[in-house]
Amino acid sequence: MIASILAGDTRLYHDLIRPHERSVYMMALSFVKNEADAEDIAQEAFLKALRNLSTFRAKSKFSTWLISITLNEARSRLRRQAIVRMESLDDPPDDGGVVSPALLRDWREIPSEAVERQEICQMLREAVISLPTIYRQVFQLRDVEELSVQETAEALGISVPSVKVRLHRARMMLQKQLSPLLKSVIPGPKRRWLPWL
Amino acid sequence: MVIKCKHVWGYISDYLDAALPEDIRLEVQKHLDHCEICSAILDATRNIIIITADERVFELPVGFSERLHARIEMELEEIEGH
């Protein structure tokens, strides 16, 4: 499809990007935490990808290439606006210690239908948004967009071991924060007290 | 080698991704088989990853797609004009 676009069938670009709208927007949102800014960054990233489509090399995946453009766009915008704190100062380093999970004796499965409840969705969103940026990005690409560890490393320009460390911390942080909350809003069936047990 | 809960917590992410070396995976599995706390942590982590990644949690803003494609169309018209 890319070859056809470059050969002049430019309207195909609409179809090319449709499957990637969500991942690009989500990546932008993981930087700015603000819907309007994330939309601006996403639009700009898609326009840049269009203008630079001839430089795309088929050896990488189009989705990974788009994510890299989005990340660059987000970073340069934040630098321009000077609203971002330097990542090295704000975000914990990769060797930032062990994240202990929330200790549980049992876990009752939260069904996927639970996300139809607004308060549950809100809780999940807040937990992801509250992750430090370097963990949020890895979680977003690996667990939400389902990129491979290798693709995530490539898109973020970091090593595979760094992806694994950050992903582990992100997951543990979410478990620690969310499991007590989810357990309290989605209680299991009332325990029946059996005197002979 | 007998591994303790704290070691297992460090392996949870790789365990979920099936990325542990076989010898460690077996040790972790053995531990999980008898430790209700670690297996609850594992279940909770897996469950939380799945529901957080649900598309309904983070939705695109209303009209996002229309605005994006309108802007792309303007750009394409401009490219063609040159």
Chai-1 contact restraints between the chains, C-beta under 6 A:
chainA,res_idxA,chainB,res_idxB,connection_type,confidence,min_distance_angstrom,max_distance_angstrom,comment,restraint_id
A,T10,B,L76,contact,1.0,0.0,6.0,A-B,restraint_1
A,H14,B,H69,contact,1.0,0.0,6.0,A-B,restraint_2
A,E21,B,S65,contact,1.0,0.0,6.0,A-B,restraint_3
A,R22,B,L60,contact,1.0,0.0,6.0,A-B,restraint_4
A,Y25,B,L60,contact,1.0,0.0,6.0,A-B,restraint_5
A,M26,B,F58,contact,1.0,0.0,6.0,A-B,restraint_6
A,E35,B,P61,contact,1.0,0.0,6.0,A-B,restraint_7
A,Q43,B,L68,contact,1.0,0.0,6.0,A-B,restraint_8
A,Q43,B,R71,contact,1.0,0.0,6.0,A-B,restraint_9
A,L47,B,E75,contact,1.0,0.0,6.0,A-B,restraint_10
A,P101,B,W9,contact,1.0,0.0,6.0,A-B,restraint_11
A,P101,B,I41,contact,1.0,0.0,6.0,A-B,restraint_12
A,L103,B,I37,contact,1.0,0.0,6.0,A-B,restraint_13
A,L104,B,A40,contact,1.0,0.0,6.0,A-B,restraint_14
A,L104,B,A44,contact,1.0,0.0,6.0,A-B,restraint_15
A,D106,B,A40,contact,1.0,0.0,6.0,A-B,restraint_16
A,W107,B,A40,contact,1.0,0.0,6.0,A-B,restraint_17
A,W107,B,D43,contact,1.0,0.0,6.0,A-B,restraint_18
A,W107,B,A44,contact,1.0,0.0,6.0,A-B,restraint_19
A,E109,B,N47,contact,1.0,0.0,6.0,A-B,restraint_20
A,I110,B,N47,contact,1.0,0.0,6.0,A-B,restraint_21
A,I110,B,I51,contact,1.0,0.0,6.0,A-B,restraint_22
A,S112,B,D54,contact,1.0,0.0,6.0,A-B,restraint_23
A,V115,B,I51,contact,1.0,0.0,6.0,A-B,restraint_24
A,V115,B,D54,contact,1.0,0.0,6.0,A-B,restraint_25
A,V115,B,R56,contact,1.0,0.0,6.0,A-B,restraint_26
A,V115,B,V57,contact,1.0,0.0,6.0,A-B,restraint_27
A,C121,B,V57,contact,1.0,0.0,6.0,A-B,restraint_28
A,L124,B,T52,contact,1.0,0.0,6.0,A-B,restraint_29
A,L124,B,V57,contact,1.0,0.0,6.0,A-B,restraint_30
A,D143,B,I49,contact,1.0,0.0,6.0,A-B,restraint_31
A,D143,B,A53,contact,1.0,0.0,6.0,A-B,restraint_32
A,V144,B,A53,contact,1.0,0.0,6.0,A-B,restraint_33
A,L167,B,S13,contact,1.0,0.0,6.0,A-B,restraint_34
A,H168,B,S13,contact,1.0,0.0,6.0,A-B,restraint_35
A,R171,B,S13,contact,1.0,0.0,6.0,A-B,restraint_36
A,R171,B,T45,contact,1.0,0.0,6.0,A-B,restraint_37
A,L174,B,I48,contact,1.0,0.0,6.0,A-B,restraint_38
A,Q175,B,A44,contact,1.0,0.0,6.0,A-B,restraint_39
A,Q175,B,T45,contact,1.0,0.0,6.0,A-B,restraint_40
A,Q175,B,I48,contact,1.0,0.0,6.0,A-B,restraint_41
A,L178,B,I48,contact,1.0,0.0,6.0,A-B,restraint_42
A,S179,B,A44,contact,1.0,0.0,6.0,A-B,restraint_43
